[in-house]
Amino acid sequence: MKIKLTDDAIGDLEAGMSFYEEKRNGLGGYFRDCLTSDISSLTIFAGIHNQIDGSFYTLSNRFPFVIWYRIQKPYVVVFAVLDGRAEPDENARIVRSRT
């Protein structure tokens, strides 16, 4: 399957990258590379993860981020990339608003 990122997911990635880049020079790029790899793995592993209300989610391997996606063949549509340390109710609200 092919990967498609929504504008919201791209915005989430850019915000995460900016956050980590402010912490340490180069860390934002490392964040981007790690999350890009995690998202790319969905071409193989999409659909095996837990799901809530029809949306799948998986954890990043290196950072405390949750990747939310739906399968809309022939695409895996990533619609949110959220900080797993954030308030759970806030993340749930964001996921509901984007589905």
Buried (B, 14 or more C-beta within 10 A) or exposed (E): BEBBBBEBBEEBBEEBBEEBBEEEEEBBEBBBEBBEEBBEBBEEEBEEBEEEEEBBBBBBEEBEBBBBBBBEEEBBBBBBBBBEEEEEEEBEEBBEEBE
